[in-house]
Amino acid sequence: MRLKELRKAKGLTLRELSDEVGSSFGGLGNIENGRRNLSLSLAVKLADYFDVSVDYLIGHEKNA
């Protein structure tokens, strides 16, 4: 999962990202730390937000 890496590269806090994509702060934190699975709908939102593919976001592709 590249969520934390993408978020930090944009200079965003977890709270800022949660506001941007309309997801809970705690939920995103749990996803970043591997304590919760990423839903498909949130994966698509995040991939669109960061302009990467879902495969890249979840670590199945090397290049965005």
PDB file of N, CA, C and O in Angstrom:
ATOM      1  N   MET A   1       0.851  -1.177   0.000  1.00  0.00           N
ATOM      2  CA  MET A   1       0.000   0.000   0.000  1.00  0.00           C
ATOM      3  C   MET A   1       0.894   1.237   0.000  1.00  0.00           C
ATOM      4  O   MET A   1       1.813   1.363   0.809  1.00  0.00           O
ATOM      5  N   ARG A   2       0.604   2.130  -0.915  1.00  0.00           N
ATOM      6  CA  ARG A   2       1.418   3.342  -1.047  1.00  0.00           C
ATOM      7  C   ARG A   2       0.711   4.597  -0.544  1.00  0.00           C
ATOM      8  O   ARG A   2       1.134   5.709  -0.860  1.00  0.00           O
ATOM      9  N   LEU A   3      -0.340   4.439   0.221  1.00  0.00           N
ATOM     10  CA  LEU A   3      -1.127   5.592   0.649  1.00  0.00           C
ATOM     11  C   LEU A   3      -0.294   6.601   1.432  1.00  0.00           C
ATOM     12  O   LEU A   3      -0.320   7.793   1.128  1.00  0.00           O
ATOM     13  N   LYS A   4       0.433   6.140   2.424  1.00  0.00           N
ATOM     14  CA  LYS A   4       1.227   7.059   3.253  1.00  0.00           C
ATOM     15  C   LYS A   4       2.289   7.768   2.414  1.00  0.00           C
ATOM     16  O   LYS A   4       2.512   8.970   2.561  1.00  0.00           O
ATOM     17  N   GLU A   5       2.934   7.013   1.542  1.00  0.00           N
ATOM     18  CA  GLU A   5       3.971   7.572   0.668  1.00  0.00           C
ATOM     19  C   GLU A   5       3.393   8.667  -0.237  1.00  0.00           C
ATOM     20  O   GLU A   5       3.995   9.731  -0.382  1.00  0.00           O
ATOM     21  N   LEU A   6       2.239   8.413  -0.839  1.00  0.00           N
ATOM     22  CA  LEU A   6       1.605   9.401  -1.714  1.00  0.00           C
ATOM     23  C   LEU A   6       1.147  10.628  -0.926  1.00  0.00           C
ATOM     24  O   LEU A   6       1.306  11.761  -1.380  1.00  0.00           O
ATOM     25  N   ARG A   7       0.582  10.397   0.248  1.00  0.00           N
ATOM     26  CA  ARG A   7       0.108  11.499   1.085  1.00  0.00           C
ATOM     27  C   ARG A   7       1.263  12.404   1.491  1.00  0.00           C
ATOM     28  O   ARG A   7       1.158  13.627   1.399  1.00  0.00           O
ATOM     29  N   LYS A   8       2.357  11.812   1.938  1.00  0.00           N
ATOM     30  CA  LYS A   8       3.509  12.596   2.380  1.00  0.00           C
ATOM     31  C   LYS A   8       4.164  13.329   1.213  1.00  0.00           C
ATOM     32  O   LYS A   8       4.649  14.448   1.378  1.00  0.00           O
ATOM     33  N   ALA A   9       4.183  12.714   0.049  1.00  0.00           N
ATOM     34  CA  ALA A   9       4.764  13.354  -1.130  1.00  0.00           C
ATOM     35  C   ALA A   9       3.997  14.624  -1.506  1.00  0.00           C
ATOM     36  O   ALA A   9       4.571  15.561  -2.060  1.00  0.00           O
ATOM     37  N   LYS A  10       2.701  14.649  -1.203  1.00  0.00           N
ATOM     38  CA  LYS A  10       1.881  15.838  -1.459  1.00  0.00           C
ATOM     39  C   LYS A  10       1.914  16.815  -0.300  1.00  0.00           C
ATOM     40  O   LYS A  10       1.329  17.895  -0.378  1.00  0.00           O
ATOM     41  N   GLY A  11       2.594  16.443   0.775  1.00  0.00           N
ATOM     42  CA  GLY A  11       2.693  17.326   1.927  1.00  0.00           C
ATOM     43  C   GLY A  11       1.400  17.445   2.719  1.00  0.00           C
ATOM     44  O   GLY A  11       1.139  18.475   3.341  1.00  0.00           O
ATOM     45  N   LEU A  12       0.599  16.398   2.697  1.00  0.00           N
ATOM     46  CA  LEU A  12      -0.683  16.410   3.388  1.00  0.00           C
ATOM     47  C   LEU A  12      -0.615  15.685   4.718  1.00  0.00           C
ATOM     48  O   LEU A  12       0.093  14.689   4.863  1.00  0.00           O
ATOM     49  N   THR A  13      -1.354  16.192   5.678  1.00  0.00           N
ATOM     50  CA  THR A  13      -1.540  15.439   6.918  1.00  0.00           C
ATOM     51  C   THR A  13      -2.667  14.444   6.674  1.00  0.00           C
ATOM     52  O   THR A  13      -3.410  14.551   5.699  1.00  0.00           O
ATOM     53  N   LEU A  14      -2.778  13.498   7.556  1.00  0.00           N
ATOM     54  CA  LEU A  14      -3.857  12.521   7.451  1.00  0.00           C
ATOM     55  C   LEU A  14      -5.213  13.222   7.560  1.00  0.00           C
ATOM     56  O   LEU A  14      -6.159  12.860   6.860  1.00  0.00           O
ATOM     57  N   ARG A  15      -5.305  14.201   8.420  1.00  0.00           N
ATOM     58  CA  ARG A  15      -6.555  14.959   8.590  1.00  0.00           C
ATOM     59  C   ARG A  15      -6.917  15.699   7.295  1.00  0.00           C
ATOM     60  O   ARG A  15      -8.076  15.696   6.879  1.00  0.00           O
ATOM     61  N   GLU A  16      -5.922  16.332   6.662  1.00  0.00           N
ATOM     62  CA  GLU A  16      -6.184  17.053   5.407  1.00  0.00           C
ATOM     63  C   GLU A  16      -6.663  16.096   4.315  1.00  0.00           C
ATOM     64  O   GLU A  16      -7.597  16.408   3.575  1.00  0.00           O
ATOM     65  N   LEU A  17      -6.025  14.940   4.218  1.00  0.00           N
ATOM     66  CA  LEU A  17      -6.435  13.963   3.215  1.00  0.00           C
ATOM     67  C   LEU A  17      -7.842  13.459   3.491  1.00  0.00           C
ATOM     68  O   LEU A  17      -8.641  13.307   2.567  1.00  0.00           O
ATOM     69  N   SER A  18      -8.150  13.200   4.750  1.00  0.00           N
ATOM     70  CA  SER A  18      -9.491  12.712   5.080  1.00  0.00           C
ATOM     71  C   SER A  18     -10.542  13.741   4.687  1.00  0.00           C
ATOM     72  O   SER A  18     -11.614  13.377   4.203  1.00  0.00           O
ATOM     73  N   ASP A  19     -10.248  15.017   4.888  1.00  0.00           N
ATOM     74  CA  ASP A  19     -11.173  16.076   4.475  1.00  0.00           C
ATOM     75  C   ASP A  19     -11.310  16.132   2.948  1.00  0.00           C
ATOM     76  O   ASP A  19     -12.409  16.320   2.425  1.00  0.00           O
ATOM     77  N   GLU A  20     -10.206  15.971   2.252  1.00  0.00           N
ATOM     78  CA  GLU A  20     -10.202  16.050   0.784  1.00  0.00           C
ATOM     79  C   GLU A  20     -11.022  14.935   0.139  1.00  0.00           C
ATOM     80  O   GLU A  20     -11.742  15.175  -0.830  1.00  0.00           O
ATOM     81  N   VAL A  21     -10.917  13.723   0.671  1.00  0.00           N
ATOM     82  CA  VAL A  21     -11.595  12.589   0.034  1.00  0.00           C
ATOM     83  C   VAL A  21     -12.894  12.195   0.731  1.00  0.00           C
ATOM     84  O   VAL A  21     -13.581  11.273   0.290  1.00  0.00           O
ATOM     85  N   GLY A  22     -13.231  12.884   1.810  1.00  0.00           N
ATOM     86  CA  GLY A  22     -14.484  12.610   2.495  1.00  0.00           C
ATOM     87  C   GLY A  22     -14.508  11.292   3.235  1.00  0.00           C
ATOM     88  O   GLY A  22     -15.529  10.604   3.263  1.00  0.00           O
ATOM     89  N   SER A  23     -13.392  10.940   3.829  1.00  0.00           N
ATOM     90  CA  SER A  23     -13.294   9.707   4.604  1.00  0.00           C
ATOM     91  C   SER A  23     -12.910  10.061   6.030  1.00  0.00           C
ATOM     92  O   SER A  23     -12.423  11.159   6.297  1.00  0.00           O
ATOM     93  N   SER A  24     -13.130   9.133   6.938  1.00  0.00           N
ATOM     94  CA  SER A  24     -12.802   9.437   8.330  1.00  0.00           C
ATOM     95  C   SER A  24     -11.294   9.413   8.555  1.00  0.00           C
ATOM     96  O   SER A  24     -10.564   8.617   7.963  1.00  0.00           O
ATOM     97  N   PHE A  25     -10.861  10.303   9.421  1.00  0.00           N
ATOM     98  CA  PHE A  25      -9.456  10.400   9.800  1.00  0.00           C
ATOM     99  C   PHE A  25      -8.960   9.069  10.378  1.00  0.00           C
ATOM    100  O   PHE A  25      -7.917   8.559   9.969  1.00  0.00           O
ATOM    101  N   GLY A  26      -9.703   8.521  11.316  1.00  0.00           N
ATOM    102  CA  GLY A  26      -9.320   7.258  11.950  1.00  0.00           C
ATOM    103  C   GLY A  26      -9.295   6.096  10.982  1.00  0.00           C
ATOM    104  O   GLY A  26      -8.415   5.238  11.048  1.00  0.00           O
ATOM    105  N   GLY A  27     -10.268   6.071  10.079  1.00  0.00           N
ATOM    106  CA  GLY A  27     -10.321   5.003   9.081  1.00  0.00           C
ATOM    107  C   GLY A  27      -9.113   5.021   8.162  1.00  0.00           C
ATOM    108  O   GLY A  27      -8.526   3.978   7.875  1.00  0.00           O
ATOM    109  N   LEU A  28      -8.741   6.217   7.698  1.00  0.00           N
ATOM    110  CA  LEU A  28      -7.565   6.324   6.835  1.00  0.00           C
ATOM    111  C   LEU A  28      -6.294   5.945   7.588  1.00  0.00           C
ATOM    112  O   LEU A  28      -5.406   5.298   7.033  1.00  0.00           O
ATOM    113  N   GLY A  29      -6.214   6.350   8.851  1.00  0.00           N
ATOM    114  CA  GLY A  29      -5.052   5.975   9.662  1.00  0.00           C
ATOM    115  C   GLY A  29      -4.938   4.471   9.807  1.00  0.00           C
ATOM    116  O   GLY A  29      -3.842   3.916   9.727  1.00  0.00           O
ATOM    117  N   ASN A  30      -6.063   3.814  10.019  1.00  0.00           N
ATOM    118  CA  ASN A  30      -6.059   2.353  10.130  1.00  0.00           C
ATOM    119  C   ASN A  30      -5.667   1.692   8.815  1.00  0.00           C
ATOM    120  O   ASN A  30      -4.971   0.676   8.810  1.00  0.00           O
ATOM    121  N   ILE A  31      -6.111   2.263   7.709  1.00  0.00           N
ATOM    122  CA  ILE A  31      -5.733   1.723   6.394  1.00  0.00           C
ATOM    123  C   ILE A  31      -4.230   1.896   6.167  1.00  0.00           C
ATOM    124  O   ILE A  31      -3.552   0.965   5.732  1.00  0.00           O
ATOM    125  N   GLU A  32      -3.718   3.081   6.463  1.00  0.00           N
ATOM    126  CA  GLU A  32      -2.278   3.336   6.296  1.00  0.00           C
ATOM    127  C   GLU A  32      -1.433   2.376   7.120  1.00  0.00           C
ATOM    128  O   GLU A  32      -0.360   1.958   6.686  1.00  0.00           O
ATOM    129  N   ASN A  33      -1.911   2.030   8.301  1.00  0.00           N
ATOM    130  CA  ASN A  33      -1.143   1.176   9.209  1.00  0.00           C
ATOM    131  C   ASN A  33      -1.481  -0.306   9.090  1.00  0.00           C
ATOM    132  O   ASN A  33      -1.014  -1.116   9.891  1.00  0.00           O
ATOM    133  N   GLY A  34      -2.291  -0.664   8.094  1.00  0.00           N
ATOM    134  CA  GLY A  34      -2.587  -2.060   7.830  1.00  0.00           C
ATOM    135  C   GLY A  34      -3.560  -2.706   8.804  1.00  0.00           C
ATOM    136  O   GLY A  34      -3.659  -3.932   8.852  1.00  0.00           O
ATOM    137  N   ARG A  35      -4.274  -1.909   9.575  1.00  0.00           N
ATOM    138  CA  ARG A  35      -5.230  -2.465  10.529  1.00  0.00           C
ATOM    139  C   ARG A  35      -6.634  -2.577   9.946  1.00  0.00           C
ATOM    140  O   ARG A  35      -7.529  -3.151  10.567  1.00  0.00           O
ATOM    141  N   ARG A  36      -6.819  -2.029   8.756  1.00  0.00           N
ATOM    142  CA  ARG A  36      -8.124  -2.070   8.096  1.00  0.00           C
ATOM    143  C   ARG A  36      -7.895  -2.202   6.607  1.00  0.00           C
ATOM    144  O   ARG A  36      -6.941  -1.645   6.065  1.00  0.00           O
ATOM    145  N   ASN A  37      -8.770  -2.940   5.945  1.00  0.00           N
ATOM    146  CA  ASN A  37      -8.681  -3.092   4.499  1.00  0.00           C
ATOM    147  C   ASN A  37      -9.296  -1.898   3.793  1.00  0.00           C
ATOM    148  O   ASN A  37     -10.227  -1.270   4.296  1.00  0.00           O
ATOM    149  N   LEU A  38      -8.776  -1.604   2.652  1.00  0.00           N
ATOM    150  CA  LEU A  38      -9.234  -0.507   1.816  1.00  0.00           C
ATOM    151  C   LEU A  38     -10.414  -0.988   0.977  1.00  0.00           C
ATOM    152  O   LEU A  38     -10.307  -1.997   0.280  1.00  0.00           O
ATOM    153  N   SER A  39     -11.536  -0.276   1.038  1.00  0.00           N
ATOM    154  CA  SER A  39     -12.684  -0.633   0.202  1.00  0.00           C
ATOM    155  C   SER A  39     -12.406  -0.213  -1.238  1.00  0.00           C
ATOM    156  O   SER A  39     -11.591   0.674  -1.491  1.00  0.00           O
ATOM    157  N   LEU A  40     -13.079  -0.850  -2.161  1.00  0.00           N
ATOM    158  CA  LEU A  40     -12.891  -0.522  -3.570  1.00  0.00           C
ATOM    159  C   LEU A  40     -13.298   0.920  -3.851  1.00  0.00           C
ATOM    160  O   LEU A  40     -12.605   1.625  -4.585  1.00  0.00           O
ATOM    161  N   SER A  41     -14.406   1.363  -3.280  1.00  0.00           N
ATOM    162  CA  SER A  41     -14.861   2.727  -3.553  1.00  0.00           C
ATOM    163  C   SER A  41     -13.860   3.766  -3.038  1.00  0.00           C
ATOM    164  O   SER A  41     -13.617   4.770  -3.707  1.00  0.00           O
ATOM    165  N   LEU A  42     -13.280   3.535  -1.855  1.00  0.00           N
ATOM    166  CA  LEU A  42     -12.281   4.468  -1.331  1.00  0.00           C
ATOM    167  C   LEU A  42     -10.984   4.366  -2.131  1.00  0.00           C
ATOM    168  O   LEU A  42     -10.308   5.372  -2.346  1.00  0.00           O
ATOM    169  N   ALA A  43     -10.639   3.170  -2.568  1.00  0.00           N
ATOM    170  CA  ALA A  43      -9.433   2.998  -3.388  1.00  0.00           C
ATOM    171  C   ALA A  43      -9.551   3.824  -4.670  1.00  0.00           C
ATOM    172  O   ALA A  43      -8.586   4.463  -5.090  1.00  0.00           O
ATOM    173  N   VAL A  44     -10.714   3.809  -5.281  1.00  0.00           N
ATOM    174  CA  VAL A  44     -10.929   4.580  -6.510  1.00  0.00           C
ATOM    175  C   VAL A  44     -10.841   6.075  -6.215  1.00  0.00           C
ATOM    176  O   VAL A  44     -10.217   6.816  -6.974  1.00  0.00           O
ATOM    177  N   LYS A  45     -11.459   6.527  -5.118  1.00  0.00           N
ATOM    178  CA  LYS A  45     -11.390   7.945  -4.741  1.00  0.00           C
ATOM    179  C   LYS A  45      -9.949   8.389  -4.527  1.00  0.00           C
ATOM    180  O   LYS A  45      -9.532   9.438  -5.018  1.00  0.00           O
ATOM    181  N   LEU A  46      -9.194   7.581  -3.788  1.00  0.00           N
ATOM    182  CA  LEU A  46      -7.802   7.929  -3.497  1.00  0.00           C
ATOM    183  C   LEU A  46      -6.943   7.905  -4.753  1.00  0.00           C
ATOM    184  O   LEU A  46      -6.112   8.790  -4.957  1.00  0.00           O
ATOM    185  N   ALA A  47      -7.140   6.894  -5.597  1.00  0.00           N
ATOM    186  CA  ALA A  47      -6.374   6.810  -6.838  1.00  0.00           C
ATOM    187  C   ALA A  47      -6.663   8.018  -7.722  1.00  0.00           C
ATOM    188  O   ALA A  47      -5.749   8.586  -8.319  1.00  0.00           O
ATOM    189  N   ASP A  48      -7.928   8.410  -7.806  1.00  0.00           N
ATOM    190  CA  ASP A  48      -8.289   9.597  -8.589  1.00  0.00           C
ATOM    191  C   ASP A  48      -7.655  10.850  -7.980  1.00  0.00           C
ATOM    192  O   ASP A  48      -7.114  11.689  -8.700  1.00  0.00           O
ATOM    193  N   TYR A  49      -7.722  10.969  -6.674  1.00  0.00           N
ATOM    194  CA  TYR A  49      -7.167  12.141  -5.991  1.00  0.00           C
ATOM    195  C   TYR A  49      -5.667  12.274  -6.258  1.00  0.00           C
ATOM    196  O   TYR A  49      -5.178  13.368  -6.542  1.00  0.00           O
ATOM    197  N   PHE A  50      -4.944  11.163  -6.166  1.00  0.00           N
ATOM    198  CA  PHE A  50      -3.492  11.198  -6.359  1.00  0.00           C
ATOM    199  C   PHE A  50      -3.083  11.019  -7.825  1.00  0.00           C
ATOM    200  O   PHE A  50      -1.896  11.048  -8.148  1.00  0.00           O
ATOM    201  N   ASP A  51      -4.065  10.836  -8.707  1.00  0.00           N
ATOM    202  CA  ASP A  51      -3.823  10.650 -10.132  1.00  0.00           C
ATOM    203  C   ASP A  51      -2.907   9.458 -10.403  1.00  0.00           C
ATOM    204  O   ASP A  51      -1.949   9.550 -11.171  1.00  0.00           O
ATOM    205  N   VAL A  52      -3.220   8.349  -9.760  1.00  0.00           N
ATOM    206  CA  VAL A  52      -2.507   7.086  -9.969  1.00  0.00           C
ATOM    207  C   VAL A  52      -3.551   6.001 -10.210  1.00  0.00           C
ATOM    208  O   VAL A  52      -4.744   6.227 -10.009  1.00  0.00           O
ATOM    209  N   SER A  53      -3.107   4.836 -10.637  1.00  0.00           N
ATOM    210  CA  SER A  53      -4.030   3.721 -10.794  1.00  0.00           C
ATOM    211  C   SER A  53      -4.273   3.066  -9.432  1.00  0.00           C
ATOM    212  O   SER A  53      -3.473   3.205  -8.508  1.00  0.00           O
ATOM    213  N   VAL A  54      -5.380   2.362  -9.335  1.00  0.00           N
ATOM    214  CA  VAL A  54      -5.663   1.614  -8.105  1.00  0.00           C
ATOM    215  C   VAL A  54      -4.567   0.577  -7.884  1.00  0.00           C
ATOM    216  O   VAL A  54      -4.135   0.362  -6.751  1.00  0.00           O
ATOM    217  N   ASP A  55      -4.118  -0.065  -8.956  1.00  0.00           N
ATOM    218  CA  ASP A  55      -3.032  -1.047  -8.836  1.00  0.00           C
ATOM    219  C   ASP A  55      -1.786  -0.423  -8.227  1.00  0.00           C
ATOM    220  O   ASP A  55      -1.144  -1.031  -7.371  1.00  0.00           O
ATOM    221  N   TYR A  56      -1.440   0.781  -8.659  1.00  0.00           N
ATOM    222  CA  TYR A  56      -0.272   1.457  -8.094  1.00  0.00           C
ATOM    223  C   TYR A  56      -0.501   1.770  -6.618  1.00  0.00           C
ATOM    224  O   TYR A  56       0.376   1.538  -5.787  1.00  0.00           O
ATOM    225  N   LEU A  57      -1.673   2.294  -6.296  1.00  0.00           N
ATOM    226  CA  LEU A  57      -2.006   2.647  -4.921  1.00  0.00           C
ATOM    227  C   LEU A  57      -1.848   1.462  -3.980  1.00  0.00           C
ATOM    228  O   LEU A  57      -1.326   1.609  -2.875  1.00  0.00           O
ATOM    229  N   ILE A  58      -2.297   0.291  -4.413  1.00  0.00           N
ATOM    230  CA  ILE A  58      -2.231  -0.876  -3.531  1.00  0.00           C
ATOM    231  C   ILE A  58      -0.918  -1.655  -3.657  1.00  0.00           C
ATOM    232  O   ILE A  58      -0.723  -2.669  -2.987  1.00  0.00           O
ATOM    233  N   GLY A  59      -0.019  -1.169  -4.524  1.00  0.00           N
ATOM    234  CA  GLY A  59       1.312  -1.762  -4.583  1.00  0.00           C
ATOM    235  C   GLY A  59       1.503  -2.866  -5.592  1.00  0.00           C
ATOM    236  O   GLY A  59       2.472  -3.620  -5.501  1.00  0.00           O
ATOM    237  N   HIS A  60       0.608  -2.983  -6.553  1.00  0.00           N
ATOM    238  CA  HIS A  60       0.729  -4.030  -7.566  1.00  0.00           C
ATOM    239  C   HIS A  60       1.377  -3.558  -8.851  1.00  0.00           C
ATOM    240  O   HIS A  60       1.563  -4.344  -9.779  1.00  0.00           O
ATOM    241  N   GLU A  61       1.718  -2.302  -8.913  1.00  0.00           N
ATOM    242  CA  GLU A  61       2.299  -1.722 -10.111  1.00  0.00           C
ATOM    243  C   GLU A  61       3.444  -0.804  -9.680  1.00  0.00           C
ATOM    244  O   GLU A  61       3.321  -0.077  -8.695  1.00  0.00           O
ATOM    245  N   LYS A  62       4.548  -0.838 -10.411  1.00  0.00           N
ATOM    246  CA  LYS A  62       5.708  -0.042 -10.023  1.00  0.00           C
ATOM    247  C   LYS A  62       5.579   1.431 -10.377  1.00  0.00           C
ATOM    248  O   LYS A  62       6.019   2.294  -9.616  1.00  0.00           O
ATOM    249  N   ASN A  63       4.983   1.725 -11.518  1.00  0.00           N
ATOM    250  CA  ASN A  63       4.893   3.127 -11.986  1.00  0.00           C
ATOM    251  C   ASN A  63       3.465   3.622 -11.945  1.00  0.00           C
ATOM    252  O   ASN A  63       2.522   2.887 -12.240  1.00  0.00           O
ATOM    253  N   ALA A  64       3.321   4.888 -11.571  1.00  0.00           N
ATOM    254  CA  ALA A  64       1.989   5.505 -11.495  1.00  0.00           C
ATOM    255  C   ALA A  64       1.440   5.656 -12.844  1.00  0.00           C
ATOM    256  O   ALA A  64       0.326   6.154 -13.004  1.00  0.00           O
TER     257      ALA A  64
END
